[in-house]
Amino acid sequence: MSRNNIFKILYITLWCKIYIQKSLYFIIMVKKFFFLFMSLVFCHDTFSQHAYTPLQSSRQHHQHSGYVRQYLDSLETCRLRCLYGADAAADSVPVREDADSTSCVSSLSVLYPLNFRYDVSRRLLSLDSANTGSEIIDQSLMTMYLLHPEHVLDAERNFTSKTPVTLTPESPMRNDLNITSQTTEQPIVIKPSEGMSSTVDLVAVKPNFWTFGGDYSLQFLQNYVSDNWYKGGESNYSMIGAVAVLANYNDKEKVKWENKLEMKLGMQSSQGDTLHNYKSSEDLIRLTSKLGIQAEKRWYYTLQAIASTQFTHGYKANDPFVYSDFMSPFTVNLSLGMDYKLSWFKNRLTGSVNISPLAVNMKYVDRLSLSTKYGIDEGKHTLWDFGSTFTTDLVYKISDMIKWQTRLYAYTTYKRAEVEWENTFTFQLSKYISTKVFVYPRFDDSSPSKKDSKYGYFQLKEYWSLGFNYSF
């Protein structure tokens, strides 16, 4: 068999298949149009027979429940008023000239919300001749569906759905109702009910603009070295306690007053120190207070005060000289400038940056022997100077378990400078147990005696500890 003959057979086969499918589709469509035409004819004949027939006759042939009878009475009354006028009471009254089926149907549709129900057409087109007593209602509804579809509100599958209806607008909906402009001011009189007093007590609660917080930690460090350790060394024990208390005022409009009190005290023991059983390894009392008036969204005109001293004596190993003490030194820095409140990285980095071009610094020592050590003239207790201050105080939540607190303080008189950079890394092991790494570089050229042959004016303190931590 040649190739051309094969293609002809395939073409004829495909054409026959398409022809059969189109023929079946045409038969199905003719059948559907036939049933639709018969439904229209049937419903129109039924409506013409019953549109102006009193519904009382239907109740003589069918038994209805009390609710259905009452509903049919309401429809009959509405139909009579529509056809014969408001005073119609019987069928003998002549029909109004302006009465038509459309106005009657529109008036009847006001009585109830019309919805398309599938069981109406199913009962009318059913071959079962069982008398259900609802032929007139079904015929009227079918007439409404076909002749007046504009009155059909919804379909049965929508209002019988089990899916809950929810409203999720794309934008917030706001109703701007200016009611007060449309009414006159009138006194409101509240009449007390029985058993109630006519007096009303008004309680005004003053808003609380203060917020309080704090952070407490107690860290321990133990180091044991045996006497025959090949590299030498000595055992030591240390303990560090730290408290930070916050008291902040914010009136939510213009004024902010932030107060922070920090206290740290660390003690350590060393077998190699024969003069002191214990000596301080960390000693700080510092109060920071900032009063700000808002200039822009995040900028504030700020008056800042920083005061600091320590708790107890400061010694070196096997040295009886007191290098520092309570109120020796005691420093107060008062500055005027701008403060910026920052919140970056989705509120993970928070804090403030303060720039103060005008600052006055006072340094006081109670022990005269320490005057020259802290840049004060010999024999004097106090030093006053003027300059500029730069301060940052930030908290960065690296993760839920790791937090970095940093404070940078710089003061300069353009002849000398003091720079302190405190860094505390907190690793939260559990709700109350944490480990901390503290790194504290410092620069101070206020006194020639502070210059070291190896490090110059740079100083460094660092420690690692494990212990208890609690925040509120």
C-alpha positions as CSV (number, residue, x, y, z in Angstrom):
1,M,0.0,0.0,0.0
2,S,1.4,3.3,-1.0
3,R,2.0,6.2,1.4
4,N,-0.6,8.4,-0.2
5,N,-3.3,5.8,0.3
6,I,-2.4,5.5,4.0
7,F,-2.7,9.3,4.4
8,K,-6.1,9.2,2.7
9,I,-7.4,6.5,5.0
10,L,-6.2,8.4,8.1
11,Y,-7.7,11.6,6.8
12,I,-11.1,10.0,6.1
13,T,-11.0,8.3,9.6
14,L,-10.3,11.6,11.3
15,W,-13.0,13.4,9.4
16,C,-15.6,10.8,10.3
17,K,-14.7,11.0,13.9
18,I,-15.0,14.8,13.9
19,Y,-18.3,14.6,12.0
20,I,-19.8,12.1,14.5
21,Q,-18.7,14.3,17.5
22,K,-20.3,17.4,15.9
23,S,-23.5,15.5,15.2
24,L,-23.7,14.3,18.8
25,Y,-23.1,17.8,20.1
26,F,-25.8,19.2,17.8
27,I,-28.3,16.6,19.0
28,I,-27.5,17.4,22.6
29,M,-27.9,21.1,22.0
30,V,-31.2,20.6,20.2
31,K,-32.5,18.5,23.1
32,K,-31.5,21.2,25.6
33,F,-33.2,24.0,23.6
34,F,-36.3,21.9,23.3
35,F,-36.6,21.4,27.1
36,L,-35.9,25.1,27.7
37,F,-38.7,26.1,25.2
38,M,-41.2,23.7,26.8
39,S,-40.3,25.1,30.2
40,L,-41.0,28.7,29.1
41,V,-44.3,27.7,27.4
42,F,-45.4,25.8,30.5
43,C,-44.5,28.5,32.9
44,H,-46.1,31.2,30.8
45,D,-49.4,29.3,30.5
46,T,-49.4,28.6,34.2
47,F,-48.7,32.3,35.0
48,S,-51.5,33.4,32.7
49,Q,-53.9,31.1,34.4
50,H,-53.0,31.9,37.9
51,A,-51.7,35.5,37.8
52,Y,-55.1,37.0,38.5
53,T,-56.8,34.1,40.2
54,P,-57.3,34.5,43.9
55,L,-55.1,32.3,46.0
56,Q,-58.0,31.2,48.1
57,S,-59.0,28.7,45.4
58,S,-55.6,27.0,45.7
59,R,-56.2,26.5,49.4
60,Q,-59.5,24.7,48.7
61,H,-57.6,22.0,46.8
62,H,-54.4,21.7,48.8
63,Q,-53.8,21.4,52.5
64,H,-51.0,23.7,53.8
65,S,-49.5,24.3,57.2
66,G,-50.4,27.3,59.3
67,Y,-47.3,29.2,58.3
68,V,-47.8,28.6,54.6
69,R,-51.5,29.7,54.8
70,Q,-50.4,33.0,56.6
71,Y,-47.8,33.6,53.9
72,L,-50.3,33.0,51.1
73,D,-52.7,35.4,52.8
74,S,-50.1,38.1,52.8
75,L,-49.3,37.5,49.1
76,E,-53.1,37.5,48.3
77,T,-53.6,40.8,50.1
78,C,-50.6,42.4,48.3
79,R,-51.9,41.1,45.0
80,L,-55.4,42.5,45.6
81,R,-54.0,45.9,46.5
82,C,-51.8,45.9,43.5
83,L,-54.7,45.0,41.1
84,Y,-57.8,46.6,42.7
85,G,-56.4,49.4,44.9
86,A,-55.7,49.8,48.6
87,D,-59.4,49.4,49.6
88,A,-60.0,46.2,47.7
89,A,-61.7,43.5,49.7
90,A,-63.2,41.2,47.1
91,D,-62.8,40.0,43.6
92,S,-65.9,42.0,42.4
93,V,-64.0,45.3,42.4
94,P,-63.0,46.2,38.9
95,V,-59.3,45.9,38.0
96,R,-57.3,49.1,37.8
97,E,-56.4,50.3,34.4
98,D,-52.7,50.8,35.3
99,A,-52.3,47.3,36.8
100,D,-50.0,44.9,35.0
101,S,-48.1,41.8,35.9
102,T,-44.7,43.5,36.1
103,S,-45.8,46.0,38.8
104,C,-47.5,43.2,40.7
105,V,-44.5,41.0,40.6
106,S,-42.2,43.9,41.7
107,S,-44.5,44.6,44.6
108,L,-44.5,41.0,45.7
109,S,-40.7,40.7,45.4
110,V,-40.4,43.3,48.1
111,L,-41.9,40.9,50.7
112,Y,-39.0,38.5,50.6
113,P,-35.4,38.3,49.1
114,L,-35.8,36.2,46.0
115,N,-33.1,33.5,45.5
116,F,-32.9,30.8,42.8
117,R,-33.7,27.4,44.2
118,Y,-33.0,24.2,42.2
119,D,-35.8,22.2,43.8
120,V,-38.4,24.5,42.2
121,S,-37.5,23.5,38.6
122,R,-36.9,19.9,39.7
123,R,-40.5,19.6,41.0
124,L,-42.1,21.3,38.0
125,L,-40.2,19.2,35.4
126,S,-40.6,15.9,37.3
127,L,-42.7,13.1,35.8
128,D,-43.9,12.2,39.3
129,S,-47.5,13.4,39.7
130,A,-47.4,13.3,43.4
131,N,-49.3,16.3,44.9
132,T,-47.0,18.2,47.2
133,G,-49.3,21.2,47.7
134,S,-46.7,23.8,46.5
135,E,-47.5,24.0,42.7
136,I,-48.7,27.6,42.8
137,I,-45.7,28.8,44.7
138,D,-43.3,26.8,42.4
139,Q,-45.0,28.2,39.3
140,S,-44.8,31.8,40.6
141,L,-41.1,31.4,41.5
142,M,-40.4,29.9,38.1
143,T,-42.2,32.7,36.4
144,M,-40.0,35.2,38.3
145,Y,-36.8,33.3,37.4
146,L,-37.7,33.4,33.7
147,L,-39.5,36.7,33.2
148,H,-37.9,38.9,35.9
149,P,-34.3,37.7,36.5
150,E,-33.4,41.2,37.7
151,H,-35.1,40.4,41.1
152,V,-33.2,37.2,41.7
153,L,-30.5,38.0,44.3
154,D,-28.5,34.9,44.7
155,A,-28.3,31.2,43.9
156,E,-28.9,28.4,46.3
157,R,-25.4,27.0,46.1
158,N,-24.0,30.3,47.5
159,F,-26.2,30.9,50.5
160,T,-26.1,27.2,51.5
161,S,-22.3,27.0,51.4
162,K,-20.7,25.8,54.5
163,T,-17.6,28.0,53.9
164,P,-17.6,30.9,56.3
165,V,-17.9,34.4,54.7
166,T,-14.9,36.6,55.5
167,L,-14.1,40.2,54.6
168,T,-10.5,41.1,54.1
169,P,-10.3,44.6,52.6
170,E,-7.1,45.6,50.8
171,S,-6.9,48.8,52.7
172,P,-8.4,49.9,56.1
173,M,-11.9,51.2,55.8
174,R,-12.6,54.4,57.7
175,N,-15.9,56.1,58.1
176,D,-15.5,59.9,58.4
177,L,-18.7,60.8,60.2
178,N,-18.9,64.4,61.1
179,I,-21.9,64.1,63.5
180,T,-21.1,67.0,65.7
181,S,-21.4,69.5,62.8
182,Q,-24.9,68.4,62.0
183,T,-26.3,68.6,65.6
184,T,-26.6,71.4,68.1
185,E,-25.0,71.1,71.5
186,Q,-27.5,70.0,74.0
187,P,-27.0,69.0,77.6
188,I,-27.1,65.2,78.2
189,V,-29.4,64.3,81.1
190,I,-28.9,60.8,82.6
191,K,-32.0,59.7,84.5
192,P,-31.0,57.2,87.2
193,S,-32.9,53.9,87.2
194,E,-34.5,52.5,90.3
195,G,-32.1,51.6,93.0
196,M,-29.3,53.7,91.6
197,S,-27.8,57.0,92.8
198,S,-28.2,60.1,90.7
199,T,-24.6,61.1,91.4
200,V,-21.8,59.9,89.1
201,D,-18.2,59.7,90.4
202,L,-15.6,60.5,87.7
203,V,-12.2,59.0,88.3
204,A,-9.3,60.6,86.3
205,V,-6.2,58.4,86.1
206,K,-3.0,60.3,85.6
207,P,-0.8,58.7,82.9
208,N,2.4,57.3,84.0
209,F,5.3,58.5,81.9
210,W,8.0,56.6,83.8
211,T,9.5,53.3,82.9
212,F,11.9,51.3,85.0
213,G,14.3,48.5,84.3
214,G,17.5,46.9,85.3
215,D,20.1,44.2,84.8
216,Y,21.8,42.2,87.5
217,S,24.7,39.8,87.2
218,L,27.0,37.8,89.5
219,Q,30.0,36.2,87.8
220,F,32.7,33.9,89.1
221,L,36.1,32.8,87.9
222,Q,38.4,30.2,89.5
223,N,41.9,29.3,88.3
224,Y,44.0,26.6,90.0
225,V,47.6,26.0,89.2
226,S,49.6,23.3,91.1
227,D,53.0,24.2,92.7
228,N,54.9,22.0,90.3
229,W,53.2,23.3,87.1
230,Y,55.9,23.2,84.4
231,K,55.2,26.8,83.3
232,G,54.7,28.2,86.8
233,G,51.8,30.5,87.8
234,E,49.6,30.8,90.8
235,S,46.0,29.9,91.7
236,N,43.4,32.7,92.1
237,Y,39.7,33.2,92.7
238,S,37.6,36.2,91.6
239,M,34.0,37.4,91.7
240,I,32.3,40.2,89.9
241,G,28.9,41.7,90.7
242,A,27.2,44.2,88.4
243,V,24.0,46.2,88.7
244,A,22.5,48.5,86.1
245,V,19.2,50.4,87.0
246,L,17.2,52.5,84.5
247,A,14.6,55.2,85.2
248,N,13.3,56.9,82.1
249,Y,10.7,59.6,81.6
250,N,8.9,60.1,78.3
251,D,5.8,62.3,77.9
252,K,5.3,61.0,74.3
253,E,5.5,64.5,73.0
254,K,8.7,66.5,73.4
255,V,10.5,65.7,76.6
256,K,12.7,62.8,77.5
257,W,14.7,62.3,80.7
258,E,16.9,59.2,80.8
259,N,18.7,58.0,83.9
260,K,21.1,55.1,84.2
261,L,23.0,54.0,87.3
262,E,25.8,51.5,86.9
263,M,27.6,49.8,89.7
264,K,30.4,47.1,89.4
265,L,32.6,45.6,92.0
266,G,35.0,42.7,91.5
267,M,37.3,41.1,94.1
268,Q,40.1,38.6,93.6
269,S,42.5,36.7,95.8
270,S,46.0,35.6,94.8
271,Q,48.5,33.4,96.6
272,G,51.4,35.5,95.3
273,D,50.1,38.7,97.0
274,T,51.3,38.5,100.5
275,L,50.1,42.0,101.5
276,H,46.4,41.8,100.5
277,N,44.0,38.9,101.0
278,Y,41.6,40.5,98.5
279,K,42.0,43.4,96.1
280,S,39.6,44.9,93.6
281,S,39.7,43.9,90.0
282,E,36.6,45.9,88.9
283,D,35.3,49.0,90.7
284,L,32.8,51.5,89.2
285,I,30.0,53.8,90.3
286,R,28.6,55.8,87.3
287,L,25.5,57.9,86.9
288,T,24.4,59.1,83.4
289,S,21.5,61.5,83.1
290,K,20.2,63.0,79.9
291,L,17.4,65.6,79.6
292,G,16.3,66.1,76.0
293,I,13.7,68.2,74.1
294,Q,12.7,66.8,70.7
295,A,14.0,68.8,67.7
296,E,13.2,66.3,64.9
297,K,11.9,62.7,64.7
298,R,15.0,61.2,66.3
299,W,17.0,64.2,67.2
300,Y,16.9,65.9,70.7
301,Y,18.5,69.0,72.2
302,T,20.2,67.4,75.1
303,L,21.8,68.4,78.4
304,Q,23.9,65.4,79.6
305,A,25.6,64.8,82.9
306,I,28.0,61.9,83.7
307,A,29.4,61.4,87.2
308,S,31.7,58.5,88.2
309,T,33.8,57.3,91.1
310,Q,34.4,53.9,92.8
311,F,33.7,51.9,96.0
312,T,36.9,51.0,97.6
313,H,40.8,51.1,97.5
314,G,42.7,50.1,94.4
315,Y,46.0,48.2,94.9
316,K,48.6,46.4,92.9
317,A,50.1,43.1,94.0
318,N,52.6,43.3,96.9
319,D,52.3,47.2,96.8
320,P,50.9,49.1,99.8
321,F,50.3,52.3,97.8
322,V,46.6,53.2,97.2
323,Y,46.2,54.0,93.5
324,S,42.5,54.9,93.7
325,D,39.8,55.3,96.3
326,F,36.2,56.5,96.8
327,M,36.0,60.1,95.5
328,S,39.6,59.7,94.3
329,P,39.0,60.4,91.6
330,F,35.5,61.8,91.2
331,T,34.7,63.2,87.8
332,V,31.6,65.1,86.6
333,N,31.1,66.0,82.9
334,L,28.3,68.4,82.0
335,S,27.7,68.9,78.2
336,L,25.2,70.5,75.9
337,G,24.5,69.2,72.4
338,M,22.4,66.9,70.3
339,D,21.3,63.3,70.9
340,Y,20.2,60.9,68.2
341,K,18.0,57.9,69.0
342,L,18.8,55.0,66.6
343,S,16.9,51.8,65.9
344,W,18.5,49.8,63.1
345,F,18.5,46.3,61.7
346,K,14.8,45.7,62.5
347,N,15.2,47.0,66.1
348,R,18.1,44.7,66.8
349,L,20.6,47.6,67.2
350,T,19.3,50.3,69.6
351,G,20.8,53.1,71.6
352,S,21.8,56.7,71.3
353,V,24.7,58.9,70.0
354,N,25.4,62.1,71.7
355,I,27.5,65.0,70.2
356,S,28.2,67.8,72.6
357,P,30.5,70.6,71.3
358,L,30.1,72.5,74.6
359,A,31.3,70.6,77.7
360,V,32.7,71.4,81.1
361,N,34.6,68.7,83.0
362,M,35.4,68.7,86.8
363,K,37.9,66.2,88.3
364,Y,38.2,65.9,92.1
365,V,40.5,63.7,94.3
366,D,40.1,63.4,98.0
367,R,43.6,62.1,98.5
368,L,46.2,64.8,97.8
369,S,48.8,62.2,97.1
370,L,46.9,61.2,93.9
371,S,46.6,64.8,92.5
372,T,49.4,64.6,90.0
373,K,48.5,61.1,89.0
374,Y,45.2,62.3,87.7
375,G,46.5,65.5,86.0
376,I,45.7,67.9,88.9
377,D,48.2,70.4,90.1
378,E,50.1,69.2,93.2
379,G,48.5,70.2,96.4
380,K,45.1,70.8,94.8
381,H,41.9,68.7,94.9
382,T,40.1,70.0,91.8
383,L,40.7,70.5,88.1
384,W,38.2,72.4,85.8
385,D,38.5,72.4,82.1
386,F,36.4,72.9,79.0
387,G,36.1,71.0,75.8
388,S,33.9,68.7,73.7
389,T,32.3,65.3,74.4
390,F,31.2,62.4,72.2
391,T,29.3,59.5,73.7
392,T,27.6,56.4,72.2
393,D,25.7,53.8,74.2
394,L,24.4,50.9,72.0
395,V,23.0,47.4,72.4
396,Y,23.1,44.9,69.6
397,K,21.2,41.7,69.8
398,I,23.2,39.5,67.5
399,S,20.9,36.5,68.2
400,D,18.5,35.4,70.9
401,M,21.5,34.1,72.9
402,I,24.2,36.6,72.1
403,K,24.2,40.3,73.0
404,W,26.8,43.0,72.6
405,Q,26.7,46.1,74.7
406,T,29.2,48.9,73.8
407,R,29.9,52.3,75.3
408,L,32.3,54.8,73.7
409,Y,33.2,58.0,75.7
410,A,35.5,60.6,74.4
411,Y,36.4,64.0,76.0
412,T,39.0,66.4,74.7
413,T,40.1,69.9,75.7
414,Y,42.1,70.1,72.4
415,K,45.2,69.8,74.6
416,R,44.5,66.4,76.1
417,A,42.1,63.6,75.5
418,E,40.4,60.8,77.4
419,V,38.8,57.9,75.4
420,E,37.1,54.9,76.9
421,W,35.6,52.0,74.9
422,E,33.7,49.4,77.0
423,N,32.6,46.2,75.3
424,T,30.5,43.5,77.0
425,F,29.6,40.3,75.1
426,T,26.9,38.3,76.9
427,F,26.3,34.6,76.0
428,Q,23.0,33.6,77.5
429,L,23.2,29.9,78.2
430,S,19.8,29.6,79.9
431,K,17.3,32.0,81.5
432,Y,19.6,32.8,84.5
433,I,23.0,31.4,83.5
434,S,25.3,33.4,81.2
435,T,28.9,33.9,80.4
436,K,30.5,37.3,79.7
437,V,33.5,38.6,77.9
438,F,34.6,42.1,78.9
439,V,37.1,44.1,76.8
440,Y,38.0,47.7,77.9
441,P,40.7,49.6,75.9
442,R,41.4,53.2,77.2
443,F,43.5,56.2,76.2
444,D,44.4,59.0,78.6
445,D,47.2,61.5,78.1
446,S,46.1,63.9,80.9
447,S,49.3,63.3,82.9
448,P,52.9,62.5,81.8
449,S,53.1,59.9,84.7
450,K,50.5,57.8,82.9
451,K,52.8,57.2,79.9
452,D,54.2,53.7,79.9
453,S,57.5,52.7,78.3
454,K,55.8,49.9,76.4
455,Y,52.2,50.8,75.8
456,G,52.4,54.6,75.9
457,Y,49.1,56.2,76.9
458,F,47.1,53.1,76.0
459,Q,45.6,50.9,78.6
460,L,43.6,47.6,78.4
461,K,41.5,45.5,80.7
462,E,39.9,42.2,79.8
463,Y,38.2,39.3,81.6
464,W,36.0,36.3,81.0
465,S,33.4,35.1,83.6
466,L,30.6,32.6,84.1
467,G,27.7,33.1,86.4
468,F,24.2,34.3,87.2
469,N,22.4,37.0,85.2
470,Y,18.9,38.5,85.6
471,S,17.2,41.3,83.6
472,F,13.8,43.0,84.0
